[in-house]
Amino acid sequence: MEVLKIATAGSVDDGKSTLIGRLLYDTKSLTTDKLEAIEKTSKKNGYDYLDFSLATDGLVAEREQGITIDVAHIYFSTTTKSYIIADTPGHVEYTRNMVTGASTSQAAIILIDARKGVIEQTNRHFFINNLLRIKEVIVAINKMDLVNFSEQRYNEIKADFTELMSKRDYEDQKITFIPVSALKGDNVVNRSEHTPWYNGETLLQHLEALDLAAVSNVGTPRFPVQYVIRPKTDEHHDFRGFAGKVYGGELSIGDEVVALPSQTKSKIKEIYFYDKKYKTAARRSSVTITLEDEINLSRGDMLVKAGDLPTIDKQFTATISWMDSEKLITGKKYVVQHGVNKVLAKVDTIHHRINPDYSGIEENVTGLGMNDIAQVTFKLNKPIFYDEFKNHRTNGSFILIDTQSNSTVGAGFVQ
């Protein structure tokens, strides 16, 4: 069954957690005990309705303040698809959480309160979806019940967001507008009788109809070697396999491949999954590959198709989302973890800080603070094999690790 990963974004009190809870409720994905707990807490809080945000706001601080702080992953399924929803915080203080939550998503839902319309935070949410090259963006105009399901108000917000779209630098995005009431359930799973002027799909209908291949920025085949398998048995004493996960497209028996960094050529001889043989390794499958020639490969090396090599360099420029309280400064060293490969890197140049509300850039920046987004050049102590993020989301992204604390301090997207 296909798995669709969705990131959500919305300002405080836009109803994001309620929308997800409503999706779970109307698709009958809530367990009996969870539903009973929601009913009990809703009555305790004096509500005459079910507070579906309780289905997702898991931290005590979230429930007390009525906001999302951490990234929660919610799972549910229909008869045609499985879904993983990253419920990300929308507040500016948690920009880093939103970036990490959306970094692996194929679609995004941006919520807008129908009473407030497009606000500064909406700019930020759309900017991050643009930065992460998410192809399918659904703009859910929520709380339509509080504006009497006004078609005029819906069209005003749609026009304002369309103006915002003109500022993006990623044109490969499809934007869909849906008027909803998460609390009442209008146009979430079931079509609303209150919006006869809306002829589009409900939110779930739209998600069900999405073509996963069309919304995934998969790129070309990349096979980072995670482990070299050499069984110490008489029966398999000549076996030499390379275990890893296929990113991008498929790899098949007979494909001519190049081993990096040596750039030695060979052909795929066999593809194994445990003790079974396959002719083709599908995208995102974990397999063991053998080659027709004896090639020296180790963990961190990579197999790619001949004629389709990534960039091999000891320097790159990337957009960085900084996540640590200690500043990133020029000259400081970090570990770049790019897939399974780890290399030591030095910050060469901070070109500029990017204002994620589309208000421009700030030059002459000496350091980056928590939640800052900037363009930075790094110099490495050895080459890595990378693609631009816009062409290959997996091989064009990395994390930065502090050499002293061993903490993840930043996420990067190669330009």
C-alpha positions in Angstrom: 0.0 0.0 0.0 1.2 3.5 -0.9 2.4 5.7 2.0 1.9 9.5 1.7 3.8 11.7 4.1 2.1 15.0 4.8 3.4 18.1 6.7 1.0 20.5 8.3 1.5 24.1 9.1 -0.6 26.8 10.7 -0.4 29.6 13.2 -1.4 29.3 16.8 -5.2 28.6 17.1 -5.7 28.1 13.4 -7.1 24.6 14.2 -4.3 22.4 12.8 -4.5 19.8 15.5 -8.3 19.8 15.3 -8.2 19.2 11.6 -5.9 16.2 12.1 -8.1 14.9 14.9 -11.2 15.3 12.6 -9.5 13.3 9.9 -8.8 10.5 12.3 -12.3 10.6 13.7 -14.1 10.7 10.4 -11.9 7.9 9.0 -12.6 5.8 12.1 -8.9 5.7 12.9 -9.2 6.6 16.6 -9.2 3.7 19.1 -12.1 3.3 21.5 -10.1 4.3 24.5 -8.7 7.4 22.8 -12.1 8.5 21.7 -13.5 7.9 25.3 -10.6 10.0 26.7 -11.4 12.9 24.2 -15.1 12.8 25.2 -14.2 12.8 28.9 -11.7 15.7 28.7 -14.0 17.7 26.4 -16.8 17.5 28.9 -14.4 18.2 31.8 -13.4 21.4 30.0 -17.0 22.4 29.6 -17.2 22.0 25.8 -20.4 20.9 24.1 -18.4 19.4 21.3 -15.5 16.9 20.9 -12.1 18.7 21.1 -10.3 16.8 18.4 -7.0 18.6 19.1 -6.6 16.3 22.1 -6.0 13.5 19.6 -2.6 15.0 18.5 -1.3 17.4 21.2 0.6 14.9 23.2 2.8 17.0 25.5 1.3 18.2 28.8 2.5 21.8 27.9 0.7 21.5 24.5 -2.6 20.5 26.1 -2.3 23.2 28.8 -1.4 26.0 26.4 -3.5 24.8 23.4 -0.5 25.0 21.1 1.8 22.5 19.2 5.4 22.6 20.4 7.0 19.4 19.3 6.7 17.4 16.0 4.2 14.6 16.3 3.8 11.9 13.7 0.2 10.6 13.3 -0.6 7.4 11.3 -3.8 6.4 9.7 -5.0 4.4 6.7 -7.8 4.2 4.2 -8.5 1.3 1.8 -6.2 2.9 -0.8 -3.4 4.6 1.1 -1.5 4.8 4.4 -0.7 8.3 5.7 1.9 9.7 8.0 1.1 13.3 9.1 3.8 15.4 10.6 2.0 17.7 13.0 4.5 20.6 13.1 4.4 23.7 15.3 3.6 26.9 13.4 5.1 29.5 15.8 8.3 31.4 14.8 10.1 30.0 17.9 9.8 26.5 16.5 10.8 27.1 12.9 13.5 24.4 13.2 10.8 21.9 14.2 8.7 22.7 11.2 11.7 22.3 8.9 12.6 18.9 10.3 8.9 17.8 10.2 8.4 18.8 6.6 11.8 17.7 5.2 10.7 14.2 4.3 7.1 15.0 3.3 5.6 14.8 -0.2 2.6 17.0 0.5 1.8 19.8 2.8 -1.4 21.3 4.3 -1.2 25.0 5.2 -4.1 26.1 7.4 -5.4 29.7 7.3 -8.0 31.0 9.8 -10.8 32.4 7.7 -11.3 35.3 10.1 -7.6 36.4 10.0 -6.7 35.5 6.4 -3.1 35.5 5.2 -0.8 36.8 7.9 3.0 37.0 8.4 3.2 33.4 9.7 1.5 32.2 6.5 4.4 33.7 4.5 6.8 31.7 6.7 4.9 28.5 6.3 4.8 28.8 2.5 8.4 29.8 2.4 9.5 26.6 4.2 7.4 24.5 1.9 9.0 26.3 -1.0 12.5 25.8 0.5 11.9 22.1 1.0 10.6 21.8 -2.6 7.3 20.2 -1.6 5.3 19.7 -4.8 1.8 19.4 -3.5 0.5 22.2 -1.2 -3.1 22.2 0.1 -4.3 25.5 1.5 -7.1 24.7 3.9 -9.1 27.8 4.7 -10.4 26.8 8.1 -13.1 28.0 10.5 -15.4 28.8 7.6 -18.3 28.3 10.0 -17.2 31.4 11.8 -17.6 33.6 8.7 -20.9 32.1 7.7 -19.3 30.0 5.0 -18.8 33.2 3.0 -17.7 32.6 -0.6 -16.5 36.2 -0.8 -14.2 35.7 2.2 -12.9 32.5 0.7 -12.1 34.2 -2.6 -10.4 37.2 -0.8 -8.0 34.8 1.0 -7.4 32.8 -2.1 -6.5 36.1 -4.0 -4.1 37.1 -1.2 -2.4 33.7 -1.2 -2.1 33.7 -4.9 -0.2 37.0 -4.6 2.1 35.4 -2.1 2.7 32.6 -4.6 4.3 35.0 -7.0 7.3 35.4 -4.6 8.3 31.8 -4.7 11.4 30.5 -6.6 10.0 26.9 -7.0 7.5 26.8 -9.8 7.0 23.0 -9.7 4.3 23.3 -7.0 0.6 22.7 -7.3 -1.6 24.8 -5.0 -5.1 23.6 -4.1 -7.5 25.7 -2.0 -10.2 24.0 0.1 -12.7 25.7 2.4 -13.1 23.6 5.6 -14.5 23.7 9.1 -12.3 21.2 11.1 -14.5 21.5 14.2 -17.7 20.8 12.3 -16.2 18.4 9.7 -17.2 20.4 6.6 -15.2 19.4 3.5 -12.6 17.4 5.6 -13.8 13.9 4.8 -17.4 14.5 3.9 -18.7 17.2 1.5 -20.4 20.2 3.2 -23.9 21.3 2.4 -22.9 24.8 3.6 -20.6 25.4 0.6 -22.7 24.8 -2.5 -20.5 27.3 -4.3 -17.5 25.0 -3.9 -17.2 22.3 -6.6 -13.8 20.9 -5.6 -12.9 17.8 -3.7 -12.9 17.4 0.1 -9.5 17.3 1.8 -9.5 13.5 2.1 -10.7 13.0 -1.5 -7.8 15.2 -2.7 -5.3 13.2 -0.7 -6.7 9.9 -1.9 -6.4 11.1 -5.6 -2.7 12.2 -5.3 -0.3 10.3 -7.5 2.6 9.4 -5.2 5.1 9.3 -8.1 4.1 12.7 -9.3 4.5 14.5 -5.9 7.8 12.8 -5.0 11.1 14.5 -5.8 13.0 11.2 -6.1 15.9 12.0 -8.5 18.1 9.3 -10.0 19.4 6.1 -8.3 21.8 6.5 -5.5 23.0 3.6 -3.4 25.1 4.6 -0.4 26.9 1.5 1.0 26.1 0.9 4.6 27.8 -2.4 5.2 30.1 -4.8 3.3 28.9 -8.4 3.8 31.6 -11.1 3.8 30.2 -14.3 5.3 32.8 -16.4 7.2 31.4 -19.7 6.0 32.8 -22.4 3.7 29.6 -22.3 1.5 29.8 -18.5 0.9 33.5 -17.8 1.4 33.7 -16.0 -2.0 30.6 -13.9 -1.4 31.1 -10.1 -1.3 27.9 -8.1 -1.1 27.2 -4.4 -0.5 24.2 -3.7 1.8 22.3 -0.4 1.7 19.1 1.4 0.7 18.2 2.5 -2.8 17.3 6.2 -3.1 15.9 7.8 -6.2 15.0 5.4 -9.0 15.4 1.7 -9.4 18.5 -0.5 -9.9 18.4 -3.7 -11.9 20.6 -6.7 -12.6 22.8 -5.9 -15.6 22.9 -2.1 -14.9 26.3 -0.6 -15.4 27.3 1.2 -12.3 30.1 3.4 -11.1 31.7 3.1 -7.6 32.5 6.3 -5.9 35.0 7.7 -5.0 37.2 5.4 -7.1 35.0 5.8 -10.2 35.5 2.2 -11.1 32.9 0.7 -13.4 31.1 -2.7 -13.0 27.7 -4.3 -13.5 25.1 -5.4 -11.0 25.3 -9.2 -10.8 22.7 -10.0 -8.1 20.2 -8.3 -5.9 19.3 -9.9 -2.6 16.7 -9.2 0.1 17.7 -11.6 2.9 17.8 -15.0 1.1 15.6 -14.0 -1.9 16.9 -12.8 -5.2 15.3 -10.0 -7.2 15.8 -8.7 -10.7 15.1 -5.1 -9.7 15.6 -3.1 -6.4 12.8 -0.6 -6.1 13.2 2.9 -4.7 13.6 3.0 -0.9 14.2 -0.8 -0.7 16.9 -2.1 1.5 18.9 -4.7 -0.4 22.3 -6.4 -0.8 24.0 -6.0 -4.2 26.8 -8.0 -5.7 28.9 -6.9 -8.7 30.5 -8.7 -11.6 33.9 -7.4 -10.7 36.0 -7.3 -7.6 35.8 -3.6 -6.5 37.0 -2.2 -3.2 34.0 -0.5 -1.6 33.5 0.4 2.1 30.9 2.1 4.3 30.2 5.6 3.0 31.0 4.9 -0.6 28.3 5.0 -3.2 27.1 3.1 -6.3 25.4 5.1 -9.1 24.4 4.4 -12.7 27.1 5.0 -15.3 26.6 8.4 -17.0 24.6 9.8 -14.1 27.2 10.8 -11.6 26.6 13.3 -8.8 28.9 16.2 -8.0 32.1 15.1 -6.3 33.7 17.9 -4.4 35.3 19.1 -1.1 33.2 22.2 -1.1 29.5 23.1 -1.4 27.0 25.9 -0.7 23.7 25.1 1.0 20.7 26.7 2.7 21.0 26.0 6.4 18.3 25.9 9.0 20.1 26.5 12.3 18.7 24.6 15.4 21.2 25.3 18.2 21.3 27.9 20.9 25.1 28.3 20.3 25.7 30.4 17.2 27.1 29.1 13.9 30.1 31.3 13.0 32.6 31.5 10.2 35.6 29.3 10.7 34.0 26.9 13.1 34.1 23.1 12.4 31.3 20.7 12.3 30.7 17.1 11.2 28.6 16.9 8.0 26.5 13.7 8.0 25.5 13.2 4.4 23.6 9.9 4.3 25.9 7.3 5.9 29.0 9.4 5.1 30.5 11.6 7.8 33.1 14.3 7.0 34.7 17.1 8.9 33.6 20.5 7.6 34.6 24.2 8.2 32.2 27.1 7.8 33.9 29.1 5.0 31.4 31.9 4.2 28.0 33.0 5.6 26.7 34.7 2.4 23.4 36.0 3.8 20.6 35.3 6.2 17.2 34.7 4.6 14.1 36.2 6.0 11.5 33.4 5.8 8.6 35.9 5.5 9.7 36.9 2.0 10.9 40.2 3.2 14.4 39.7 1.6 17.9 38.9 2.8 20.3 40.3 5.3 24.0 40.5 4.3 27.1 41.0 6.4 26.0 38.4 8.9 28.6 37.2 11.3 26.7 34.3 12.9 23.4 32.4 12.9 21.1 32.0 15.9 18.5 29.4 16.6 15.8 29.2 13.9 17.8 31.3 11.5 17.9 30.3 7.8 20.9 31.3 5.7 23.1 30.5 2.7 26.4 29.1 3.8 29.5 27.6 2.0 31.4 24.8 3.7 34.9 23.3 3.0 35.3 19.6 3.7 38.3 17.5 4.6 37.4 14.9 1.9 35.0 14.9 -1.0 31.4 13.8 -0.8 29.1 12.8 -3.6 26.0 15.1 -3.7 23.2 16.4 -5.8 21.4 19.7 -5.6 18.4 19.3 -3.3 15.9 20.5 -5.9 17.0 17.5 -8.0 17.4 14.8 -5.3 15.9 15.4 -1.8 17.9 12.6 -0.2 21.3 13.0 -1.7 21.0 16.8 -1.6 20.4 17.1 2.2 22.5 16.6 5.3 22.7 17.4 9.0 25.4 19.3 10.9 26.7 17.7 14.1 28.6 19.6 16.8 32.1 18.1 17.3 32.1 18.6 21.1 28.5 17.8 22.2 27.7 15.4 19.3 24.3 17.1 19.0 22.5 17.8 15.8 22.7 21.5 15.4 21.5 22.2 11.8 20.0 20.8 8.7 21.2 21.7 5.2 19.9 21.6 1.6 22.5 21.8 -1.1 22.1 24.6 -3.7 
